[in-house]
């Protein structure tokens, strides 16, 4: 059975993504900063701090997932204005820590990093990946930078 490690699993998207992977026959390892898992799924749960590389490496080496999805972020635009340094730390440095730990411990693992419409110029038509990047808040800037 293939394994997927979902970081930021307690967030809004986490529950939907976990259900999709379970329904598709994957073993799911959920991770978040909370002491406990908020969803009612039978998955392994690990408390993880993506600013702590040793913590990330320990979990990767314990479970050896084939896939990793990083949903972890300070994702509120309003909060990003109140905590710009922490937003950059979590969203950029945290992502770099994950990537470095994958490279050092599990280089065959495939990674999905989630983007945001906040990265792009605002417009009235649907966004395309080829649209101009032009974030106007710390959250959007952090998503571009990583």
Buried (B, 14 or more C-beta within 10 A) or exposed (E): EEBBBBBBBBBEBBBEBBEEBBEEEBBBBBBBBEEEBEBEBEBBBBEBBBBEBEBBBBBBEEBBBBBBBBBBBBBEBEBBEEBBEBBBBBBBBBBEBBBEBBEEBBEEBEBEBBEBEBBBEEEEEEEEEEBEEEBEBBBBBBBBBB
